[in-house]
Amino acid sequence: MKRQIKHVFFDLDHTLWDFDKNSSLTFEKIFNLNQIDVKLEDFLPVYEPINLNYWKLYREEKVTKSALRYGRLKEAFDGVGVMVEDDMIHHLSESYIDYLPSFNHLFDGTFEILDYLKDKYELHIITNGFEEAQEKKMTTSNIKHYFKTVTNSEMVGVKKPNPKIFNFALDLAKASPIESIMIGDSLEADIEGAHNIGMDTIHFDYKDTSRSHKYKRITNLRTLTTHL
């Protein structure tokens, strides 16, 4: 069956919203506010892989939201050899979520590609991020108005790549898999998850590190114009 794409679904973090840059600015702010004596250039290289691993565990229902928020900070501070009391780690974990959506850096080309797509397709978001933060991120970065629907894992009770979240998003959008495409940075959560229920996919490989898989791939959002 020939595809006639009518619905474009985006992931949010690491796809449109520049999570790494905004996260770095958030840590800079909360470390300064709480007088945490850690250099960002020491902390972030340790924290980022720990954070990715916790998100994988969270997707697989192996850790809770609160365990993710605490554990990623605790392990990162231990990893750089800085002693931080548990009460402060809990406080920092809350402050991080509070301040993170106040930063609004998007990937290069985000506004241009959304402006290009908005009159041709219905646009949607499917995100595993925390509901309270995702709404604020989209509002602060001035992209919320582009999207007809936003599906969050906390609304559905499961996370990508679980097929339930994709089917929920399709139902919400009144879309079928054959007329839908998913664009995201995570091969496992976004691309394989969407592919497994029959959606078309484009992998946004912004770090340009995954050249060997079978899926369509871009490294810059502007090149979506060659596919859509």
mmCIF file of the C-alpha atoms, coordinates in Angstrom:
data_MODEL
# 
_entry.id   MODEL 
# 
loop_
_atom_site.group_PDB 
_atom_site.id 
_atom_site.type_symbol 
_atom_site.label_atom_id 
_atom_site.label_alt_id 
_atom_site.label_comp_id 
_atom_site.label_asym_id 
_atom_site.label_entity_id 
_atom_site.label_seq_id 
_atom_site.pdbx_PDB_ins_code 
_atom_site.Cartn_x 
_atom_site.Cartn_y 
_atom_site.Cartn_z 
_atom_site.occupancy 
_atom_site.B_iso_or_equiv 
_atom_site.pdbx_formal_charge 
_atom_site.auth_seq_id 
_atom_site.auth_comp_id 
_atom_site.auth_asym_id 
_atom_site.auth_atom_id 
_atom_site.pdbx_PDB_model_num 
ATOM 1   C CA . MET A 1 1   ? 0.000  0.000  0.000  1.00 0.00 ? 1   MET A CA 1 
ATOM 2   C CA . LYS A 1 2   ? 1.378  3.393  -0.977 1.00 0.00 ? 2   LYS A CA 1 
ATOM 3   C CA . ARG A 1 3   ? 1.823  5.798  1.892  1.00 0.00 ? 3   ARG A CA 1 
ATOM 4   C CA . GLN A 1 4   ? 0.115  9.168  1.804  1.00 0.00 ? 4   GLN A CA 1 
ATOM 5   C CA . ILE A 1 5   ? 1.588  10.916 4.835  1.00 0.00 ? 5   ILE A CA 1 
ATOM 6   C CA . LYS A 1 6   ? -0.848 13.262 6.562  1.00 0.00 ? 6   LYS A CA 1 
ATOM 7   C CA . HIS A 1 7   ? 0.445  13.225 10.141 1.00 0.00 ? 7   HIS A CA 1 
ATOM 8   C CA . VAL A 1 8   ? 3.981  13.993 11.339 1.00 0.00 ? 8   VAL A CA 1 
ATOM 9   C CA . PHE A 1 9   ? 4.830  12.945 14.906 1.00 0.00 ? 9   PHE A CA 1 
ATOM 10  C CA . PHE A 1 10  ? 7.913  14.369 16.627 1.00 0.00 ? 10  PHE A CA 1 
ATOM 11  C CA . ASP A 1 11  ? 9.748  13.411 19.764 1.00 0.00 ? 11  ASP A CA 1 
ATOM 12  C CA . LEU A 1 12  ? 10.551 16.523 21.854 1.00 0.00 ? 12  LEU A CA 1 
ATOM 13  C CA . ASP A 1 13  ? 13.786 16.170 23.858 1.00 0.00 ? 13  ASP A CA 1 
ATOM 14  C CA . HIS A 1 14  ? 16.930 15.711 21.737 1.00 0.00 ? 14  HIS A CA 1 
ATOM 15  C CA . THR A 1 15  ? 14.820 16.148 18.585 1.00 0.00 ? 15  THR A CA 1 
ATOM 16  C CA . LEU A 1 16  ? 13.343 19.665 18.598 1.00 0.00 ? 16  LEU A CA 1 
ATOM 17  C CA . TRP A 1 17  ? 14.231 20.894 22.093 1.00 0.00 ? 17  TRP A CA 1 
ATOM 18  C CA . ASP A 1 18  ? 18.011 20.980 22.639 1.00 0.00 ? 18  ASP A CA 1 
ATOM 19  C CA . PHE A 1 19  ? 18.083 18.975 25.845 1.00 0.00 ? 19  PHE A CA 1 
ATOM 20  C CA . ASP A 1 20  ? 21.870 18.881 26.261 1.00 0.00 ? 20  ASP A CA 1 
ATOM 21  C CA . LYS A 1 21  ? 22.302 22.644 26.009 1.00 0.00 ? 21  LYS A CA 1 
ATOM 22  C CA . ASN A 1 22  ? 19.309 23.454 28.210 1.00 0.00 ? 22  ASN A CA 1 
ATOM 23  C CA . SER A 1 23  ? 20.311 20.851 30.764 1.00 0.00 ? 23  SER A CA 1 
ATOM 24  C CA . SER A 1 24  ? 23.835 22.280 30.992 1.00 0.00 ? 24  SER A CA 1 
ATOM 25  C CA . LEU A 1 25  ? 22.449 25.775 31.616 1.00 0.00 ? 25  LEU A CA 1 
ATOM 26  C CA . THR A 1 26  ? 20.112 24.370 34.277 1.00 0.00 ? 26  THR A CA 1 
ATOM 27  C CA . PHE A 1 27  ? 22.941 22.666 36.149 1.00 0.00 ? 27  PHE A CA 1 
ATOM 28  C CA . GLU A 1 28  ? 24.985 25.851 35.993 1.00 0.00 ? 28  GLU A CA 1 
ATOM 29  C CA . LYS A 1 29  ? 22.093 27.739 37.574 1.00 0.00 ? 29  LYS A CA 1 
ATOM 30  C CA . ILE A 1 30  ? 21.209 25.285 40.346 1.00 0.00 ? 30  ILE A CA 1 
ATOM 31  C CA . PHE A 1 31  ? 24.855 24.651 41.276 1.00 0.00 ? 31  PHE A CA 1 
ATOM 32  C CA . ASN A 1 32  ? 25.406 28.395 41.636 1.00 0.00 ? 32  ASN A CA 1 
ATOM 33  C CA . LEU A 1 33  ? 22.187 28.888 43.632 1.00 0.00 ? 33  LEU A CA 1 
ATOM 34  C CA . ASN A 1 34  ? 23.063 26.061 46.024 1.00 0.00 ? 34  ASN A CA 1 
ATOM 35  C CA . GLN A 1 35  ? 26.831 26.678 46.141 1.00 0.00 ? 35  GLN A CA 1 
ATOM 36  C CA . ILE A 1 36  ? 27.728 23.243 44.808 1.00 0.00 ? 36  ILE A CA 1 
ATOM 37  C CA . ASP A 1 37  ? 31.456 23.313 44.117 1.00 0.00 ? 37  ASP A CA 1 
ATOM 38  C CA . VAL A 1 38  ? 31.618 21.179 40.963 1.00 0.00 ? 38  VAL A CA 1 
ATOM 39  C CA . LYS A 1 39  ? 32.908 22.255 37.577 1.00 0.00 ? 39  LYS A CA 1 
ATOM 40  C CA . LEU A 1 40  ? 30.387 21.598 34.794 1.00 0.00 ? 40  LEU A CA 1 
ATOM 41  C CA . GLU A 1 41  ? 33.136 20.351 32.490 1.00 0.00 ? 41  GLU A CA 1 
ATOM 42  C CA . ASP A 1 42  ? 33.878 17.629 35.069 1.00 0.00 ? 42  ASP A CA 1 
ATOM 43  C CA . PHE A 1 43  ? 30.288 16.844 35.996 1.00 0.00 ? 43  PHE A CA 1 
ATOM 44  C CA . LEU A 1 44  ? 28.461 16.691 32.650 1.00 0.00 ? 44  LEU A CA 1 
ATOM 45  C CA . PRO A 1 45  ? 30.607 14.013 30.925 1.00 0.00 ? 45  PRO A CA 1 
ATOM 46  C CA . VAL A 1 46  ? 29.950 11.756 33.945 1.00 0.00 ? 46  VAL A CA 1 
ATOM 47  C CA . TYR A 1 47  ? 26.269 12.688 34.342 1.00 0.00 ? 47  TYR A CA 1 
ATOM 48  C CA . GLU A 1 48  ? 25.122 12.383 30.720 1.00 0.00 ? 48  GLU A CA 1 
ATOM 49  C CA . PRO A 1 49  ? 25.731 8.623  30.209 1.00 0.00 ? 49  PRO A CA 1 
ATOM 50  C CA . ILE A 1 50  ? 24.319 7.920  33.691 1.00 0.00 ? 50  ILE A CA 1 
ATOM 51  C CA . ASN A 1 51  ? 21.212 9.923  32.794 1.00 0.00 ? 51  ASN A CA 1 
ATOM 52  C CA . LEU A 1 52  ? 20.767 8.049  29.494 1.00 0.00 ? 52  LEU A CA 1 
ATOM 53  C CA . ASN A 1 53  ? 21.039 4.731  31.303 1.00 0.00 ? 53  ASN A CA 1 
ATOM 54  C CA . TYR A 1 54  ? 18.420 5.793  33.881 1.00 0.00 ? 54  TYR A CA 1 
ATOM 55  C CA . TRP A 1 55  ? 16.057 6.840  31.094 1.00 0.00 ? 55  TRP A CA 1 
ATOM 56  C CA . LYS A 1 56  ? 16.494 3.397  29.519 1.00 0.00 ? 56  LYS A CA 1 
ATOM 57  C CA . LEU A 1 57  ? 15.626 1.784  32.859 1.00 0.00 ? 57  LEU A CA 1 
ATOM 58  C CA . TYR A 1 58  ? 12.662 4.162  33.203 1.00 0.00 ? 58  TYR A CA 1 
ATOM 59  C CA . ARG A 1 59  ? 11.378 3.233  29.713 1.00 0.00 ? 59  ARG A CA 1 
ATOM 60  C CA . GLU A 1 60  ? 11.649 -0.420 30.683 1.00 0.00 ? 60  GLU A CA 1 
ATOM 61  C CA . GLU A 1 61  ? 9.671  0.190  33.918 1.00 0.00 ? 61  GLU A CA 1 
ATOM 62  C CA . LYS A 1 62  ? 12.702 -0.824 36.006 1.00 0.00 ? 62  LYS A CA 1 
ATOM 63  C CA . VAL A 1 63  ? 12.984 2.427  37.982 1.00 0.00 ? 63  VAL A CA 1 
ATOM 64  C CA . THR A 1 64  ? 10.404 4.952  39.154 1.00 0.00 ? 64  THR A CA 1 
ATOM 65  C CA . LYS A 1 65  ? 10.351 8.634  38.278 1.00 0.00 ? 65  LYS A CA 1 
ATOM 66  C CA . SER A 1 66  ? 11.626 9.567  41.761 1.00 0.00 ? 66  SER A CA 1 
ATOM 67  C CA . ALA A 1 67  ? 14.386 6.923  41.615 1.00 0.00 ? 67  ALA A CA 1 
ATOM 68  C CA . LEU A 1 68  ? 15.516 8.317  38.253 1.00 0.00 ? 68  LEU A CA 1 
ATOM 69  C CA . ARG A 1 69  ? 15.616 11.888 39.544 1.00 0.00 ? 69  ARG A CA 1 
ATOM 70  C CA . TYR A 1 70  ? 17.620 10.970 42.650 1.00 0.00 ? 70  TYR A CA 1 
ATOM 71  C CA . GLY A 1 71  ? 19.786 8.178  41.264 1.00 0.00 ? 71  GLY A CA 1 
ATOM 72  C CA . ARG A 1 72  ? 21.222 10.000 38.271 1.00 0.00 ? 72  ARG A CA 1 
ATOM 73  C CA . LEU A 1 73  ? 22.462 12.847 40.487 1.00 0.00 ? 73  LEU A CA 1 
ATOM 74  C CA . LYS A 1 74  ? 23.723 10.612 43.303 1.00 0.00 ? 74  LYS A CA 1 
ATOM 75  C CA . GLU A 1 75  ? 25.732 8.445  40.887 1.00 0.00 ? 75  GLU A CA 1 
ATOM 76  C CA . ALA A 1 76  ? 27.115 11.466 39.041 1.00 0.00 ? 76  ALA A CA 1 
ATOM 77  C CA . PHE A 1 77  ? 28.304 13.181 42.233 1.00 0.00 ? 77  PHE A CA 1 
ATOM 78  C CA . ASP A 1 78  ? 29.855 9.900  43.382 1.00 0.00 ? 78  ASP A CA 1 
ATOM 79  C CA . GLY A 1 79  ? 31.458 9.583  39.945 1.00 0.00 ? 79  GLY A CA 1 
ATOM 80  C CA . VAL A 1 80  ? 33.226 12.935 40.229 1.00 0.00 ? 80  VAL A CA 1 
ATOM 81  C CA . GLY A 1 81  ? 34.149 12.289 43.862 1.00 0.00 ? 81  GLY A CA 1 
ATOM 82  C CA . VAL A 1 82  ? 32.047 15.035 45.425 1.00 0.00 ? 82  VAL A CA 1 
ATOM 83  C CA . MET A 1 83  ? 30.140 14.363 48.639 1.00 0.00 ? 83  MET A CA 1 
ATOM 84  C CA . VAL A 1 84  ? 26.615 15.803 48.552 1.00 0.00 ? 84  VAL A CA 1 
ATOM 85  C CA . GLU A 1 85  ? 24.083 15.027 51.284 1.00 0.00 ? 85  GLU A CA 1 
ATOM 86  C CA . ASP A 1 86  ? 20.902 13.180 50.349 1.00 0.00 ? 86  ASP A CA 1 
ATOM 87  C CA . ASP A 1 87  ? 18.684 16.106 51.363 1.00 0.00 ? 87  ASP A CA 1 
ATOM 88  C CA . MET A 1 88  ? 20.588 18.362 48.968 1.00 0.00 ? 88  MET A CA 1 
ATOM 89  C CA . ILE A 1 89  ? 20.415 15.789 46.161 1.00 0.00 ? 89  ILE A CA 1 
ATOM 90  C CA . HIS A 1 90  ? 16.620 15.621 46.568 1.00 0.00 ? 90  HIS A CA 1 
ATOM 91  C CA . HIS A 1 91  ? 16.465 19.421 46.591 1.00 0.00 ? 91  HIS A CA 1 
ATOM 92  C CA . LEU A 1 92  ? 18.663 19.655 43.472 1.00 0.00 ? 92  LEU A CA 1 
ATOM 93  C CA . SER A 1 93  ? 16.559 17.051 41.675 1.00 0.00 ? 93  SER A CA 1 
ATOM 94  C CA . GLU A 1 94  ? 13.436 19.143 42.258 1.00 0.00 ? 94  GLU A CA 1 
ATOM 95  C CA . SER A 1 95  ? 15.187 22.399 41.344 1.00 0.00 ? 95  SER A CA 1 
ATOM 96  C CA . TYR A 1 96  ? 16.466 20.842 38.131 1.00 0.00 ? 96  TYR A CA 1 
ATOM 97  C CA . ILE A 1 97  ? 12.913 19.972 37.016 1.00 0.00 ? 97  ILE A CA 1 
ATOM 98  C CA . ASP A 1 98  ? 11.694 23.433 38.057 1.00 0.00 ? 98  ASP A CA 1 
ATOM 99  C CA . TYR A 1 99  ? 14.360 25.371 36.155 1.00 0.00 ? 99  TYR A CA 1 
ATOM 100 C CA . LEU A 1 100 ? 14.915 23.116 33.130 1.00 0.00 ? 100 LEU A CA 1 
ATOM 101 C CA . PRO A 1 101 ? 11.819 24.303 31.173 1.00 0.00 ? 101 PRO A CA 1 
ATOM 102 C CA . SER A 1 102 ? 12.817 27.951 31.674 1.00 0.00 ? 102 SER A CA 1 
ATOM 103 C CA . PHE A 1 103 ? 15.565 27.525 29.063 1.00 0.00 ? 103 PHE A CA 1 
ATOM 104 C CA . ASN A 1 104 ? 14.395 27.516 25.461 1.00 0.00 ? 104 ASN A CA 1 
ATOM 105 C CA . HIS A 1 105 ? 17.204 26.484 23.118 1.00 0.00 ? 105 HIS A CA 1 
ATOM 106 C CA . LEU A 1 106 ? 15.966 24.501 20.117 1.00 0.00 ? 106 LEU A CA 1 
ATOM 107 C CA . PHE A 1 107 ? 17.911 22.579 17.511 1.00 0.00 ? 107 PHE A CA 1 
ATOM 108 C CA . ASP A 1 108 ? 19.089 24.569 14.528 1.00 0.00 ? 108 ASP A CA 1 
ATOM 109 C CA . GLY A 1 109 ? 16.327 24.732 11.927 1.00 0.00 ? 109 GLY A CA 1 
ATOM 110 C CA . THR A 1 110 ? 13.413 23.902 14.264 1.00 0.00 ? 110 THR A CA 1 
ATOM 111 C CA . PHE A 1 111 ? 11.271 26.953 13.454 1.00 0.00 ? 111 PHE A CA 1 
ATOM 112 C CA . GLU A 1 112 ? 12.053 26.764 9.745  1.00 0.00 ? 112 GLU A CA 1 
ATOM 113 C CA . ILE A 1 113 ? 11.068 23.101 9.468  1.00 0.00 ? 113 ILE A CA 1 
ATOM 114 C CA . LEU A 1 114 ? 7.914  23.504 11.570 1.00 0.00 ? 114 LEU A CA 1 
ATOM 115 C CA . ASP A 1 115 ? 6.864  26.481 9.442  1.00 0.00 ? 115 ASP A CA 1 
ATOM 116 C CA . TYR A 1 116 ? 7.535  24.416 6.317  1.00 0.00 ? 116 TYR A CA 1 
ATOM 117 C CA . LEU A 1 117 ? 5.528  21.419 7.579  1.00 0.00 ? 117 LEU A CA 1 
ATOM 118 C CA . LYS A 1 118 ? 2.588  23.093 9.327  1.00 0.00 ? 118 LYS A CA 1 
ATOM 119 C CA . ASP A 1 119 ? 0.531  23.841 6.198  1.00 0.00 ? 119 ASP A CA 1 
ATOM 120 C CA . LYS A 1 120 ? 1.238  20.457 4.602  1.00 0.00 ? 120 LYS A CA 1 
ATOM 121 C CA . TYR A 1 121 ? 0.632  18.082 7.514  1.00 0.00 ? 121 TYR A CA 1 
ATOM 122 C CA . GLU A 1 122 ? -0.937 17.846 10.962 1.00 0.00 ? 122 GLU A CA 1 
ATOM 123 C CA . LEU A 1 123 ? 1.894  17.944 13.511 1.00 0.00 ? 123 LEU A CA 1 
ATOM 124 C CA . HIS A 1 124 ? 1.995  16.052 16.818 1.00 0.00 ? 124 HIS A CA 1 
ATOM 125 C CA . ILE A 1 125 ? 4.309  15.267 19.747 1.00 0.00 ? 125 ILE A CA 1 
ATOM 126 C CA . ILE A 1 126 ? 4.948  11.903 21.429 1.00 0.00 ? 126 ILE A CA 1 
ATOM 127 C CA . THR A 1 127 ? 7.233  12.248 24.454 1.00 0.00 ? 127 THR A CA 1 
ATOM 128 C CA . ASN A 1 128 ? 8.473  10.138 27.361 1.00 0.00 ? 128 ASN A CA 1 
ATOM 129 C CA . GLY A 1 129 ? 9.432  13.249 29.324 1.00 0.00 ? 129 GLY A CA 1 
ATOM 130 C CA . PHE A 1 130 ? 7.712  14.315 32.531 1.00 0.00 ? 130 PHE A CA 1 
ATOM 131 C CA . GLU A 1 131 ? 4.324  15.858 31.784 1.00 0.00 ? 131 GLU A CA 1 
ATOM 132 C CA . GLU A 1 132 ? 4.708  18.984 33.908 1.00 0.00 ? 132 GLU A CA 1 
ATOM 133 C CA . ALA A 1 133 ? 8.069  19.823 32.335 1.00 0.00 ? 133 ALA A CA 1 
ATOM 134 C CA . GLN A 1 134 ? 7.182  19.070 28.708 1.00 0.00 ? 134 GLN A CA 1 
ATOM 135 C CA . GLU A 1 135 ? 4.258  21.504 28.576 1.00 0.00 ? 135 GLU A CA 1 
ATOM 136 C CA . LYS A 1 136 ? 6.432  24.294 29.970 1.00 0.00 ? 136 LYS A CA 1 
ATOM 137 C CA . LYS A 1 137 ? 9.302  23.515 27.570 1.00 0.00 ? 137 LYS A CA 1 
ATOM 138 C CA . MET A 1 138 ? 7.023  23.812 24.557 1.00 0.00 ? 138 MET A CA 1 
ATOM 139 C CA . THR A 1 139 ? 5.458  27.040 25.806 1.00 0.00 ? 139 THR A CA 1 
ATOM 140 C CA . THR A 1 140 ? 8.756  28.697 26.772 1.00 0.00 ? 140 THR A CA 1 
ATOM 141 C CA . SER A 1 141 ? 10.390 27.808 23.461 1.00 0.00 ? 141 SER A CA 1 
ATOM 142 C CA . ASN A 1 142 ? 7.308  29.027 21.549 1.00 0.00 ? 142 ASN A CA 1 
ATOM 143 C CA . ILE A 1 143 ? 6.568  25.822 19.617 1.00 0.00 ? 143 ILE A CA 1 
ATOM 144 C CA . LYS A 1 144 ? 3.418  24.557 21.346 1.00 0.00 ? 144 LYS A CA 1 
ATOM 145 C CA . HIS A 1 145 ? 1.053  26.192 18.826 1.00 0.00 ? 145 HIS A CA 1 
ATOM 146 C CA . TYR A 1 146 ? 2.460  24.097 15.964 1.00 0.00 ? 146 TYR A CA 1 
ATOM 147 C CA . PHE A 1 147 ? 1.093  20.835 17.374 1.00 0.00 ? 147 PHE A CA 1 
ATOM 148 C CA . LYS A 1 148 ? -2.457 19.562 17.183 1.00 0.00 ? 148 LYS A CA 1 
ATOM 149 C CA . THR A 1 149 ? -1.911 16.871 19.823 1.00 0.00 ? 149 THR A CA 1 
ATOM 150 C CA . VAL A 1 150 ? 0.673  16.127 22.508 1.00 0.00 ? 150 VAL A CA 1 
ATOM 151 C CA . THR A 1 151 ? 0.885  12.577 23.862 1.00 0.00 ? 151 THR A CA 1 
ATOM 152 C CA . ASN A 1 152 ? 2.878  12.113 27.041 1.00 0.00 ? 152 ASN A CA 1 
ATOM 153 C CA . SER A 1 153 ? 3.890  8.777  28.532 1.00 0.00 ? 153 SER A CA 1 
ATOM 154 C CA . GLU A 1 154 ? 2.396  9.788  31.882 1.00 0.00 ? 154 GLU A CA 1 
ATOM 155 C CA . MET A 1 155 ? -1.026 10.203 30.229 1.00 0.00 ? 155 MET A CA 1 
ATOM 156 C CA . VAL A 1 156 ? -0.854 6.680  28.807 1.00 0.00 ? 156 VAL A CA 1 
ATOM 157 C CA . GLY A 1 157 ? 0.905  4.888  31.665 1.00 0.00 ? 157 GLY A CA 1 
ATOM 158 C CA . VAL A 1 158 ? 3.579  3.391  29.396 1.00 0.00 ? 158 VAL A CA 1 
ATOM 159 C CA . LYS A 1 159 ? 6.606  4.778  27.592 1.00 0.00 ? 159 LYS A CA 1 
ATOM 160 C CA . LYS A 1 160 ? 7.987  4.553  24.075 1.00 0.00 ? 160 LYS A CA 1 
ATOM 161 C CA . PRO A 1 161 ? 8.753  2.041  22.564 1.00 0.00 ? 161 PRO A CA 1 
ATOM 162 C CA . ASN A 1 162 ? 5.631  0.384  24.038 1.00 0.00 ? 162 ASN A CA 1 
ATOM 163 C CA . PRO A 1 163 ? 3.075  0.152  21.198 1.00 0.00 ? 163 PRO A CA 1 
ATOM 164 C CA . LYS A 1 164 ? 0.326  1.433  23.505 1.00 0.00 ? 164 LYS A CA 1 
ATOM 165 C CA . ILE A 1 165 ? 1.720  4.980  23.512 1.00 0.00 ? 165 ILE A CA 1 
ATOM 166 C CA . PHE A 1 166 ? 1.927  5.099  19.720 1.00 0.00 ? 166 PHE A CA 1 
ATOM 167 C CA . ASN A 1 167 ? -1.597 3.709  19.348 1.00 0.00 ? 167 ASN A CA 1 
ATOM 168 C CA . PHE A 1 168 ? -2.875 6.209  21.933 1.00 0.00 ? 168 PHE A CA 1 
ATOM 169 C CA . ALA A 1 169 ? -1.212 9.058  20.006 1.00 0.00 ? 169 ALA A CA 1 
ATOM 170 C CA . LEU A 1 170 ? -2.671 7.855  16.704 1.00 0.00 ? 170 LEU A CA 1 
ATOM 171 C CA . ASP A 1 171 ? -6.162 7.629  18.215 1.00 0.00 ? 171 ASP A CA 1 
ATOM 172 C CA . LEU A 1 172 ? -5.813 11.106 19.703 1.00 0.00 ? 172 LEU A CA 1 
ATOM 173 C CA . ALA A 1 173 ? -4.715 12.461 16.316 1.00 0.00 ? 173 ALA A CA 1 
ATOM 174 C CA . LYS A 1 174 ? -7.413 10.462 14.458 1.00 0.00 ? 174 LYS A CA 1 
ATOM 175 C CA . ALA A 1 175 ? -4.600 9.066  12.318 1.00 0.00 ? 175 ALA A CA 1 
ATOM 176 C CA . SER A 1 176 ? -3.717 5.627  10.974 1.00 0.00 ? 176 SER A CA 1 
ATOM 177 C CA . PRO A 1 177 ? -0.168 4.202  10.977 1.00 0.00 ? 177 PRO A CA 1 
ATOM 178 C CA . ILE A 1 178 ? -0.027 4.105  7.169  1.00 0.00 ? 178 ILE A CA 1 
ATOM 179 C CA . GLU A 1 179 ? -0.530 7.884  6.942  1.00 0.00 ? 179 GLU A CA 1 
ATOM 180 C CA . SER A 1 180 ? 1.834  8.744  9.805  1.00 0.00 ? 180 SER A CA 1 
ATOM 181 C CA . ILE A 1 181 ? 5.566  9.239  10.249 1.00 0.00 ? 181 ILE A CA 1 
ATOM 182 C CA . MET A 1 182 ? 7.626  9.436  13.461 1.00 0.00 ? 182 MET A CA 1 
ATOM 183 C CA . ILE A 1 183 ? 10.752 11.593 13.778 1.00 0.00 ? 183 ILE A CA 1 
ATOM 184 C CA . GLY A 1 184 ? 13.006 11.167 16.800 1.00 0.00 ? 184 GLY A CA 1 
ATOM 185 C CA . ASP A 1 185 ? 16.541 10.735 18.086 1.00 0.00 ? 185 ASP A CA 1 
ATOM 186 C CA . SER A 1 186 ? 16.200 7.385  19.859 1.00 0.00 ? 186 SER A CA 1 
ATOM 187 C CA . LEU A 1 187 ? 16.508 4.325  17.640 1.00 0.00 ? 187 LEU A CA 1 
ATOM 188 C CA . GLU A 1 188 ? 14.972 2.119  20.307 1.00 0.00 ? 188 GLU A CA 1 
ATOM 189 C CA . ALA A 1 189 ? 12.212 4.349  21.688 1.00 0.00 ? 189 ALA A CA 1 
ATOM 190 C CA . ASP A 1 190 ? 11.173 6.423  18.665 1.00 0.00 ? 190 ASP A CA 1 
ATOM 191 C CA . ILE A 1 191 ? 12.184 4.617  15.497 1.00 0.00 ? 191 ILE A CA 1 
ATOM 192 C CA . GLU A 1 192 ? 11.841 0.922  16.316 1.00 0.00 ? 192 GLU A CA 1 
ATOM 193 C CA . GLY A 1 193 ? 8.784  1.623  18.468 1.00 0.00 ? 193 GLY A CA 1 
ATOM 194 C CA . ALA A 1 194 ? 6.973  3.448  15.653 1.00 0.00 ? 194 ALA A CA 1 
ATOM 195 C CA . HIS A 1 195 ? 8.171  1.030  12.952 1.00 0.00 ? 195 HIS A CA 1 
ATOM 196 C CA . ASN A 1 196 ? 6.805  -1.916 14.922 1.00 0.00 ? 196 ASN A CA 1 
ATOM 197 C CA . ILE A 1 197 ? 3.225  -0.609 14.695 1.00 0.00 ? 197 ILE A CA 1 
ATOM 198 C CA . GLY A 1 198 ? 3.476  0.228  10.996 1.00 0.00 ? 198 GLY A CA 1 
ATOM 199 C CA . MET A 1 199 ? 4.454  3.898  10.997 1.00 0.00 ? 199 MET A CA 1 
ATOM 200 C CA . ASP A 1 200 ? 7.063  5.349  8.666  1.00 0.00 ? 200 ASP A CA 1 
ATOM 201 C CA . THR A 1 201 ? 10.106 6.773  10.470 1.00 0.00 ? 201 THR A CA 1 
ATOM 202 C CA . ILE A 1 202 ? 13.027 9.190  10.177 1.00 0.00 ? 202 ILE A CA 1 
ATOM 203 C CA . HIS A 1 203 ? 15.903 8.926  12.650 1.00 0.00 ? 203 HIS A CA 1 
ATOM 204 C CA . PHE A 1 204 ? 17.247 12.325 13.755 1.00 0.00 ? 204 PHE A CA 1 
ATOM 205 C CA . ASP A 1 205 ? 20.868 11.347 14.378 1.00 0.00 ? 205 ASP A CA 1 
ATOM 206 C CA . TYR A 1 206 ? 22.083 14.744 15.553 1.00 0.00 ? 206 TYR A CA 1 
ATOM 207 C CA . LYS A 1 207 ? 25.387 13.323 16.794 1.00 0.00 ? 207 LYS A CA 1 
ATOM 208 C CA . ASP A 1 208 ? 25.912 11.559 13.438 1.00 0.00 ? 208 ASP A CA 1 
ATOM 209 C CA . THR A 1 209 ? 26.869 8.271  15.083 1.00 0.00 ? 209 THR A CA 1 
ATOM 210 C CA . SER A 1 210 ? 24.390 5.707  13.676 1.00 0.00 ? 210 SER A CA 1 
ATOM 211 C CA . ARG A 1 211 ? 25.120 5.107  10.015 1.00 0.00 ? 211 ARG A CA 1 
ATOM 212 C CA . SER A 1 212 ? 24.566 1.370  9.785  1.00 0.00 ? 212 SER A CA 1 
ATOM 213 C CA . HIS A 1 213 ? 20.838 0.878  10.461 1.00 0.00 ? 213 HIS A CA 1 
ATOM 214 C CA . LYS A 1 214 ? 18.081 0.344  7.886  1.00 0.00 ? 214 LYS A CA 1 
ATOM 215 C CA . TYR A 1 215 ? 15.981 3.425  8.669  1.00 0.00 ? 215 TYR A CA 1 
ATOM 216 C CA . LYS A 1 216 ? 15.895 6.821  6.956  1.00 0.00 ? 216 LYS A CA 1 
ATOM 217 C CA . ARG A 1 217 ? 18.285 9.150  8.772  1.00 0.00 ? 217 ARG A CA 1 
ATOM 218 C CA . ILE A 1 218 ? 18.986 12.871 8.954  1.00 0.00 ? 218 ILE A CA 1 
ATOM 219 C CA . THR A 1 219 ? 21.580 14.842 10.907 1.00 0.00 ? 219 THR A CA 1 
ATOM 220 C CA . ASN A 1 220 ? 20.010 18.288 10.446 1.00 0.00 ? 220 ASN A CA 1 
ATOM 221 C CA . LEU A 1 221 ? 16.300 19.103 10.800 1.00 0.00 ? 221 LEU A CA 1 
ATOM 222 C CA . ARG A 1 222 ? 16.298 21.257 7.669  1.00 0.00 ? 222 ARG A CA 1 
ATOM 223 C CA . THR A 1 223 ? 16.947 18.180 5.516  1.00 0.00 ? 223 THR A CA 1 
ATOM 224 C CA . LEU A 1 224 ? 13.482 16.887 6.421  1.00 0.00 ? 224 LEU A CA 1 
ATOM 225 C CA . THR A 1 225 ? 12.387 18.882 3.358  1.00 0.00 ? 225 THR A CA 1 
ATOM 226 C CA . THR A 1 226 ? 13.930 16.151 1.185  1.00 0.00 ? 226 THR A CA 1 
ATOM 227 C CA . HIS A 1 227 ? 11.663 13.532 2.780  1.00 0.00 ? 227 HIS A CA 1 
ATOM 228 C CA . LEU A 1 228 ? 8.431  15.454 3.425  1.00 0.00 ? 228 LEU A CA 1 
# 
